[in-house]
Amino acid sequence: MPTSASPVVAAVTRLNATQPLRPFVAYAQPSRLSFIQARRAASSAALYSRAAGPSPAHSPRAVSGVHGKAAVSLAARGLSASALTRAAAAPRGAPAAAAKDSVAPAVADATGSVGSGERLLQPDASLALDQQSVGKLLTVWMVYQACGSTKLVQMAPKILKLFEKLRLSWLSNAVVRRTFFAWFCAGEKEREIVHAMRRLKESGIGSILDFSAEADLPEDATTAGGDLAEAARAHANVKADAFAKEYFHGMHMASQVPHAFAALKITGLADPEVLYRLSMPHQPLRDAFLAADHDNDGRVDYTQFKDTVLPAMPGGARVASPSGMFSMVDANGDGQVDWVDIQMALGMDNPLARPLYLSDGGAYGALESDFEDYERMVARARAVVQQAAEKGVRVMIDAEHTYFQPMIDHVALVMQREFNTGGSSQTLVYNTYQMYRTDALQRMTDDYERGVREGWRFAAKMVRGAYMELERGRAASLGYASPINPTLEATHALYDRGAAQLLDRIATAQREGAVPPALFVATHNNESIERVLQQLQSLQIDTSAEPVMFGQLLGMQDATSYALAKANIPIYKYVPYGTLDEVMPYLIRRAQENSAVAGAIRSEAAQVMAEIRRRMLGRTRRAHSVATSSL
């Protein structure tokens, strides 16, 4: 594909030439050998040679102790609510002790009911309703009424397809554009998008600009067994370049409003089928690691690695020197490796590990051409994030479907490793964790530990999740265990535990004078928000540099958003934009999410109608009670 066809391609090529893909930052913890050192130590072994004969035996050494740091829960300390967002973080007492033999800290249970005292969060619908005209309020009321009809929401995709079949899309599009699109999206053109962001900023609310076009697998997705046709690959890369160009434009728009974020969807930067094939080995590898860990200490030795872990990879049988491979993974030479070691050493950014991902001719594994497309994807992501850094825009990497997520997480970690360095109080790149997934807390804990070992600042956006029905349906149809928590209560508990764990680490870092990790609490659930506010107060976390922020979607839970802004607590709105066709999947999901929390949506509709009546009759406003969402 000619590089002169797109300025994005030129930018990617230029950036890649000056910042080649690198496997490890130079200032890893002194207690760990760098990945480059480990790779050099293993370079003499012919890892993928098919030479006959037994592999040299590996002589395990004693386990050296704890990997990384582990925070402990802090005792609750009193702090007045008025000082919530500007608490002093002076060091007190001795440093927190490390938790032995565990990557995850012991975190106080944060899943119980919120205290019965005075609530710190006081949502007020009037703060948001004052911003809208009567005409806009009528539109909002109709949107909420439609969302409150579960049957209508369930039938919406079929209704839209029927209108398309009858060649009446112009009519259905006109209705959607004047209702759902007008309320949940900022618009299509730069002028109206930036205007929406500035209006939010005037109310003390920041923006996360989100190009809401989405990519997914086609029904006849290619797995392995033969290279994609060159024409199809070229088309996929042209499309990815177009997405990257739009993300460049998004960074430009976001930079016009101070302290903004922009969202980045990795599926837009590569062929979804490539992401799928490269993600496929992750779960079997994880399952094999857990199976090999017989004593449940989170580590495996050489024999367990050779006999159970390595064969789980598509190209594992081609490894002629398992001991050489193990030495590469065992970076500190203690004869034991944990899951973070495996992720760091056997990631796609290590060229020596790539043959492990190659298909043996069956349906499982990657194609040779996928590695080239992987390099292009990372180069596009790097160019976009570099553009954001130059314009002072922070980046939120979105979570997507579980069958893409391993590679999305990988690219996010590569970007964090490259850009979340230097001790800046403003973290540039955030990764997103969907807490409705059963493995969410462990993944977040592992990624935090990886940041500690590699020397970069961990930053997490926590959401509950947006693809529940699709994920459960796909798991049922393909016969694998659902990756989604069995109950809503389980998701609430996991969300609150994850927030408590990271808040403890933030408090510990502030107390010790270190740069803390960063947490973005993205939720419409007022109970979770209240719990985090109480923990900010009890742990005396200083939020002036925004180590903790809150966020909701445009058009949802506005009473909470405006109340947080009024209290000078960092609050942001996700601000979607794009053409109607591009954002239609997003709009359908918003309707489905609202329908799933019927009580909250009825409450919001009632508040809107009460405001309309008040204005029509000239009455004095009465205080609104605000229901919480489960999202």
C-alpha positions in Angstrom: 0.0 0.0 0.0 1.6 3.3 -1.0 2.6 5.5 2.0 1.8 8.7 0.1 -1.9 7.9 -0.1 -2.5 9.3 3.4 -1.0 11.9 5.8 -1.7 9.4 8.6 0.4 6.7 6.9 3.2 9.3 6.5 2.9 10.3 10.2 2.9 6.6 11.3 6.0 5.9 9.1 7.8 8.9 10.4 7.0 8.2 14.1 7.9 4.5 13.7 11.3 5.4 12.3 12.1 7.7 15.3 10.4 5.5 17.9 10.7 1.9 16.9 8.6 -0.7 18.8 10.5 -1.4 21.9 10.0 -4.3 24.3 10.9 -2.6 27.6 11.6 0.7 29.2 15.1 1.1 30.5 14.4 1.9 34.1 12.7 -1.2 35.4 13.0 -2.0 39.0 16.6 -2.8 40.1 15.4 -6.1 41.6 14.4 -7.4 38.1 16.6 -8.0 35.1 15.4 -6.1 32.2 13.6 -7.9 29.4 16.4 -7.0 27.0 19.0 -8.6 29.4 16.8 -11.8 29.6 16.4 -11.9 25.9 20.2 -11.6 25.4 20.8 -14.4 27.9 18.5 -16.6 25.9 19.7 -15.6 22.5 22.2 -18.5 22.1 19.4 -21.0 22.3 17.8 -22.1 19.1 14.3 -21.7 20.5 12.4 -22.7 17.4 14.9 -25.1 15.9 13.4 -28.5 15.0 16.6 -30.3 15.9 16.1 -33.7 17.5 17.1 -34.6 21.0 16.1 -33.7 24.5 16.1 -30.1 25.8 18.7 -29.2 28.4 17.4 -29.5 31.9 16.6 -26.3 33.7 17.7 -26.1 37.3 15.2 -24.1 39.3 16.5 -21.9 42.0 14.9 -20.8 45.3 12.1 -18.4 45.1 13.5 -14.9 45.9 10.4 -13.5 47.5 7.8 -10.9 46.6 7.4 -9.5 43.1 6.7 -5.8 43.1 4.9 -3.8 45.7 1.7 -4.4 47.5 -0.3 -1.8 49.4 -2.2 -2.4 52.6 -5.6 -0.9 53.5 -5.3 2.3 55.4 -7.3 3.0 58.6 -10.2 5.4 58.1 -9.3 8.9 59.1 -11.8 11.8 59.7 -11.8 14.7 57.2 -14.4 17.3 56.8 -16.5 17.2 53.7 -15.5 20.7 52.8 -11.9 19.6 52.5 -12.8 16.6 50.3 -11.2 17.7 47.1 -8.2 19.5 48.6 -7.0 17.2 51.4 -3.4 17.6 52.5 -1.3 14.5 51.8 1.5 15.0 54.3 3.4 11.8 55.1 2.3 10.1 58.3 3.8 7.1 60.1 5.9 4.4 58.6 5.7 3.2 55.0 3.1 0.6 54.3 4.3 -3.0 54.7 4.3 -5.3 51.7 1.9 -8.2 51.6 3.9 -11.4 51.4 3.8 -13.7 48.4 1.0 -11.8 46.7 0.7 -9.4 43.9 -2.7 -8.2 45.1 -3.0 -6.2 48.3 -5.3 -7.1 51.2 -8.1 -4.6 50.6 -10.7 -3.7 53.1 -14.2 -4.9 52.1 -15.9 -2.0 50.3 -18.9 -3.8 49.1 -21.2 -3.3 52.1 -23.9 -0.7 52.3 -22.9 3.0 52.4 -22.9 4.5 55.8 -26.2 5.8 57.2 -24.7 9.3 58.0 -24.9 12.4 55.9 -24.3 11.6 52.3 -21.5 13.4 50.5 -23.3 13.1 47.1 -26.4 15.1 46.8 -27.7 14.8 43.2 -29.9 17.7 42.1 -31.8 17.4 38.8 -32.5 21.1 38.7 -28.8 21.9 38.0 -29.0 19.9 34.8 -32.5 20.8 33.8 -31.8 24.6 34.0 -29.5 24.2 31.0 -32.2 23.0 28.6 -35.0 24.8 26.7 -38.6 23.5 26.9 -38.3 22.1 23.4 -35.2 20.1 24.4 -36.9 18.9 27.6 -39.8 17.6 25.6 -37.3 15.7 23.4 -35.6 14.3 26.4 -38.9 13.2 28.0 -39.8 11.3 24.8 -36.4 9.6 24.7 -36.7 8.5 28.3 -40.2 7.3 27.7 -39.0 5.2 24.8 -36.1 3.8 26.8 -38.6 2.8 29.5 -40.3 0.5 27.1 -38.4 -2.8 27.2 -40.3 -4.3 24.3 -39.8 -1.2 22.1 -36.0 -1.2 22.9 -35.7 -5.0 22.2 -37.5 -4.5 18.9 -35.6 -1.4 17.8 -33.0 -3.1 15.7 -35.6 -5.1 13.8 -37.8 -2.0 13.3 -34.8 -0.1 11.8 -34.0 -3.0 9.5 -37.7 -3.1 8.4 -37.6 0.6 7.6 -34.4 0.0 5.6 -36.0 -2.9 3.7 -39.0 -0.7 2.8 -36.7 2.1 1.7 -38.0 4.3 4.5 -34.6 4.8 6.3 -35.0 8.5 5.6 -38.0 8.5 8.0 -36.5 6.4 10.8 -33.2 8.3 10.6 -35.1 11.6 10.9 -36.8 10.4 14.0 -33.6 9.0 15.6 -31.6 12.1 14.7 -34.1 14.4 16.4 -34.4 12.3 19.5 -31.7 9.8 20.6 -28.9 11.3 18.5 -29.8 14.8 19.6 -29.6 13.8 23.3 -26.9 11.2 23.5 -24.5 12.6 20.9 -22.7 15.9 20.4 -23.2 16.0 16.6 -21.5 15.4 13.3 -19.7 18.6 12.5 -16.7 20.1 14.4 -18.5 23.4 15.2 -21.4 21.7 17.0 -19.1 19.1 18.7 -16.8 21.7 20.1 -19.8 23.9 21.2 -21.2 21.0 23.2 -17.8 20.5 24.9 -17.6 24.2 25.8 -21.1 24.3 27.2 -20.1 21.4 29.5 -16.9 23.2 30.5 -18.9 26.3 31.5 -20.7 24.1 34.0 -17.5 22.7 35.4 -17.7 19.4 33.5 -14.9 18.1 31.3 -15.2 16.1 28.1 -14.0 12.8 26.8 -14.5 13.1 23.1 -15.5 9.8 21.6 -15.6 9.0 17.9 -18.4 6.4 18.3 -18.0 4.3 15.1 -17.4 0.7 16.0 -15.9 -2.3 14.3 -16.7 -6.0 14.9 -16.1 -9.4 13.4 -18.0 -10.4 10.2 -20.1 -13.5 10.5 -17.6 -15.4 8.3 -14.6 -14.3 10.3 -11.3 -15.9 9.1 -9.4 -17.8 11.8 -6.3 -19.4 10.3 -5.2 -21.8 7.6 -4.2 -19.4 4.8 -3.2 -15.8 4.3 -5.9 -13.2 3.7 -6.2 -12.1 0.1 -3.9 -9.2 -0.5 -6.7 -7.0 -1.8 -8.7 -7.7 1.4 -5.7 -6.8 3.6 -5.1 -3.6 1.6 -8.7 -2.6 2.0 -8.6 -3.3 5.8 -5.4 -1.2 6.2 -6.9 1.7 4.1 -9.9 1.6 6.4 -7.7 1.6 9.5 -5.8 4.6 8.2 -9.1 6.4 7.7 -10.0 5.7 11.4 -6.6 7.0 12.5 -7.1 10.1 10.5 -10.4 10.7 12.2 -8.7 10.1 15.6 -6.1 12.8 14.6 -9.1 15.1 13.9 -10.6 14.1 17.3 -7.4 15.1 19.1 -7.5 18.5 17.3 -11.2 19.1 18.4 -10.5 17.9 22.0 -7.6 20.3 22.3 -9.9 23.3 21.8 -11.3 22.8 25.3 -8.8 22.7 28.2 -8.0 19.5 30.0 -10.0 17.3 27.7 -9.7 13.6 27.0 -10.3 11.7 23.8 -11.4 8.1 23.5 -9.5 5.6 21.3 -10.9 2.3 20.0 -8.2 -0.1 19.0 -10.5 -2.0 16.8 -10.6 1.0 14.5 -6.8 0.7 13.9 -6.6 -2.8 12.5 -8.6 -5.4 10.8 -10.9 -6.9 13.5 -10.1 -10.4 12.2 -6.4 -9.8 12.9 -7.2 -8.7 16.5 -9.3 -11.8 16.9 -6.7 -14.2 15.8 -3.9 -12.6 17.8 -6.2 -12.6 20.9 -7.3 -16.2 20.6 -4.3 -17.8 22.4 -4.7 -15.7 25.5 -7.4 -17.6 27.3 -6.0 -21.1 26.6 -2.6 -19.8 27.9 -4.2 -18.3 31.0 -6.2 -21.5 31.6 -3.0 -23.6 31.2 -1.1 -21.4 33.7 -3.9 -21.8 36.3 -3.9 -25.6 35.7 -0.1 -25.8 36.1 -0.2 -23.8 39.3 -1.0 -26.9 41.5 -0.3 -25.2 44.9 -2.2 -22.0 43.9 0.7 -19.7 44.9 0.5 -17.8 41.6 3.8 -19.2 40.2 5.0 -22.2 38.1 8.4 -23.8 37.8 10.2 -25.0 34.7 8.6 -28.4 34.6 5.1 -27.0 34.9 5.9 -24.4 32.3 7.3 -27.0 29.8 4.6 -29.6 30.3 1.5 -27.5 30.6 1.9 -23.8 29.8 4.0 -23.9 26.7 1.9 -26.6 24.8 -1.2 -24.3 25.2 0.3 -21.9 22.6 -0.4 -22.7 18.9 3.3 -22.8 18.2 4.3 -24.4 21.4 5.2 -27.7 19.8 7.8 -26.0 17.6 9.9 -24.9 20.6 13.0 -27.0 20.6 14.6 -25.4 23.7 11.9 -25.0 26.4 14.6 -24.2 28.9 15.8 -21.3 26.8 12.2 -20.1 26.5 11.8 -20.4 30.3 15.0 -18.5 30.9 13.6 -15.7 28.8 10.4 -15.6 30.9 12.2 -16.0 34.2 13.8 -12.5 34.1 15.1 -12.5 37.7 16.4 -16.1 37.5 14.6 -17.4 40.6 13.3 -20.6 38.9 9.7 -19.5 39.2 7.5 -17.4 36.9 4.1 -15.8 37.5 1.5 -14.6 35.1 2.9 -11.1 34.9 6.3 -12.6 33.9 4.6 -14.6 31.1 2.7 -11.6 29.8 5.8 -9.4 29.8 8.1 -12.0 28.1 5.7 -13.7 25.7 3.8 -10.6 24.5 3.5 -9.7 20.8 6.1 -7.0 21.1 8.8 -9.6 21.7 9.8 -10.9 18.2 11.2 -14.0 19.7 7.8 -14.9 21.1 5.8 -14.4 18.0 6.3 -17.9 16.5 4.3 -19.2 19.6 1.2 -17.4 18.1 1.5 -18.9 14.7 -1.1 -21.4 13.6 0.1 -24.9 12.8 -2.3 -25.0 9.8 -5.5 -25.4 11.8 -8.1 -22.9 12.9 -6.3 -21.8 16.0 -3.6 -19.1 15.9 -2.2 -16.3 13.8 -1.1 -15.9 10.2 2.3 -14.6 9.2 0.7 -11.5 7.7 -0.9 -10.7 11.1 2.4 -9.7 12.6 2.9 -7.1 9.9 -0.6 -5.8 10.5 0.1 -5.8 14.2 3.1 -3.5 13.7 0.9 -1.2 11.6 -1.7 -1.1 14.3 0.8 -0.2 17.1 2.3 2.4 14.8 -1.1 4.0 14.2 -1.9 4.0 18.0 1.5 5.5 18.8 1.0 8.2 16.2 -2.4 9.1 17.6 -1.2 9.1 21.2 1.8 11.2 20.2 -0.6 13.7 18.5 -2.6 13.8 21.8 0.5 14.4 23.9 1.6 17.3 21.6 -1.9 18.9 21.9 -2.3 18.4 25.7 -5.1 15.8 25.3 -5.3 12.7 27.5 -6.4 9.4 26.0 -8.9 6.8 27.2 -8.5 3.5 25.4 -11.9 1.9 25.3 -12.7 -1.7 26.3 -14.6 -3.7 23.7 -15.7 -7.3 23.1 -13.9 -10.0 25.1 -12.6 -11.7 22.0 -10.7 -8.6 21.1 -9.7 -7.5 24.6 -6.4 -9.3 25.0 -4.9 -7.4 22.1 -6.6 -4.2 23.1 -5.1 -4.5 26.6 -1.7 -5.3 25.1 -1.7 -2.2 22.9 -2.9 -0.1 25.9 -0.1 -1.4 28.0 2.4 -0.7 25.3 1.1 2.9 25.1 1.2 3.3 28.9 4.7 2.0 29.0 5.8 4.5 26.4 3.8 7.6 27.4 3.0 7.3 31.2 6.5 8.0 32.3 8.6 10.8 33.6 6.8 11.4 36.9 4.2 13.7 35.4 1.1 14.5 37.6 -1.0 14.3 34.4 -1.3 10.7 33.2 -1.6 10.5 29.4 -3.1 7.0 28.7 -5.8 5.2 30.5 -6.9 1.6 29.9 -10.5 0.5 30.5 -11.6 -2.4 32.7 -15.1 -3.9 32.4 -16.0 -5.0 35.9 -18.9 -7.2 34.7 -16.2 -9.6 33.6 -15.4 -12.3 36.1 -11.6 -11.8 35.6 -11.7 -8.0 35.7 -10.2 -7.5 39.2 -7.3 -9.9 38.6 -6.5 -8.3 35.2 -6.5 -4.9 36.8 -4.2 -6.1 39.6 -1.8 -7.8 37.2 -1.6 -4.7 35.0 -0.9 -2.5 38.0 1.9 -4.9 39.0 3.3 -4.8 35.5 3.5 -1.0 35.7 5.4 -1.3 38.9 7.9 -3.7 37.4 8.4 -1.8 34.2 8.4 1.7 35.7 5.3 3.4 34.3 2.3 5.0 35.9 -0.8 2.7 35.9 -4.1 4.4 35.0 -7.5 2.7 35.0 -10.9 3.6 33.9 -13.5 1.4 35.6 -16.8 0.7 33.9 -19.4 -2.0 34.5 -19.6 -3.0 30.9 -21.7 -2.5 27.7 -21.8 -5.8 25.8 -23.4 -8.1 28.4 -26.2 -9.7 26.2 -23.9 -10.1 23.3 -21.2 -11.8 25.4 -23.6 -14.2 27.1 -25.3 -15.1 23.8 -22.0 -15.8 22.1 -20.8 -17.9 25.0 -24.0 -19.9 24.9 -23.9 -20.4 21.2 -20.2 -21.5 21.1 -20.4 -23.6 24.2 -17.9 -21.9 26.5 -18.3 -20.4 30.0 -19.7 -16.9 30.0 -17.1 -14.3 30.9 -19.8 -12.2 32.6 -20.6 -12.2 36.3 -23.7 -14.3 37.0 -25.6 -11.5 38.8 -25.7 -7.7 38.9 -24.8 -7.8 42.6 -21.6 -9.6 41.8 -20.7 -6.9 39.3 -21.4 -4.2 41.9 -19.2 -6.0 44.4 -16.3 -6.4 42.0 -16.6 -2.8 40.9 -16.4 -1.5 44.5 -13.6 -3.9 45.4 -11.6 -2.7 42.4 -12.1 1.0 43.3 -11.2 0.4 47.0 -8.0 -1.5 46.0 -6.8 1.3 43.7 -7.8 4.1 46.2 -5.6 2.4 48.8 -2.7 2.4 46.5 -3.3 6.1 45.6 -3.4 7.0 49.3 -0.2 5.0 50.0 1.7 6.7 47.2 0.6 10.2 48.2 1.6 9.5 51.8 5.0 8.3 50.7 5.5 11.2 48.2 5.4 9.0 45.2 3.5 9.5 41.9 0.2 7.6 42.5 -1.7 5.5 40.1 -4.8 7.1 38.5 -8.4 6.0 38.8 -11.3 7.1 36.6 -14.6 6.1 38.2 -17.0 5.8 35.2 -20.4 4.9 36.5 -24.0 6.0 36.8 -24.5 4.2 40.1 -24.8 6.7 42.9 -24.0 4.1 45.6 -20.6 3.4 44.0 -19.9 7.1 43.6 -20.9 7.8 47.3 -18.7 4.9 48.4 -15.7 6.3 46.5 -16.3 9.8 47.9 -16.4 8.5 51.4 -13.1 6.6 50.8 -11.5 9.8 49.4 -12.5 11.5 52.6 -11.4 8.7 55.0 -8.1 8.1 53.2 -7.5 11.9 52.9 -6.7 11.6 49.2 -5.7 14.9 47.5 -7.6 15.1 44.2 -6.1 18.5 43.1 -3.9 16.7 40.5 -6.8 14.5 39.5 -5.6 11.0 40.6 -9.3 10.2 41.0 -12.0 11.4 38.5 -15.6 10.6 37.8 -17.5 10.2 34.6 -20.9 9.6 33.0 -22.2 9.4 29.5 -23.6 12.5 27.8 -27.4 12.5 28.4 -27.3 10.1 31.3 -27.4 10.7 35.1 -27.0 14.5 34.6 -28.2 15.2 38.1 -25.2 13.4 39.5 -22.7 15.0 37.0 -23.8 18.5 37.7 -23.8 18.0 41.5 -20.2 16.7 41.4 -19.2 19.7 39.3 -20.9 22.1 41.8 -18.8 20.5 44.5 -15.6 21.0 42.5 -15.0 17.3 42.2 -13.3 16.3 38.9 -16.2 15.1 36.6 -16.2 14.3 32.9 -18.8 13.4 30.3 -18.3 11.0 27.5 -19.1 13.1 24.4 -19.9 10.8 21.4 -19.8 12.1 17.9 -20.0 10.8 14.3 -22.5 10.3 11.5 -25.8 8.8 12.4 -24.9 5.5 10.6 -21.6 5.4 12.5 -23.1 5.9 16.0 -26.3 3.8 15.5 -24.8 0.7 17.4 -23.9 3.1 20.2 -27.4 4.6 20.4 -29.0 1.2 20.5 -26.7 0.2 23.4 -27.7 3.4 25.3 -31.4 2.6 24.8 -30.8 -1.0 26.1 -28.8 0.2 29.1 -31.5 2.7 30.1 -34.2 0.0 29.6 -32.3 -2.3 31.9 -32.6 0.2 34.8 -36.3 1.0 34.4 -36.7 2.5 37.8 -34.0 5.1 37.3 -35.2 6.0 33.8 -38.8 6.5 35.0 -37.4 8.8 37.8 -35.5 10.9 35.3 -38.5 11.1 32.9 -40.7 12.2 35.9 -38.2 14.9 36.8 -38.1 16.2 33.2 -41.9 16.3 33.0 -42.1 18.1 36.4 -39.7 20.7 35.1 -41.8 21.2 31.9 -45.0 21.6 33.9 -43.3 24.0 36.3 -42.1 26.3 33.5 -45.5 26.1 31.7 -47.4 27.0 34.9 -44.7 29.4 36.3 -44.4 27.5 39.6 -41.5 27.6 42.1 -39.3 24.5 41.7 -39.5 21.9 44.5 -36.5 19.7 45.3 -36.2 16.6 43.1 -35.3 13.2 44.5 -33.0 11.4 42.2 -32.9 7.6 41.7 -29.7 5.8 41.1 -28.8 3.7 38.1 -27.4 0.2 38.3 -24.9 1.0 35.6 
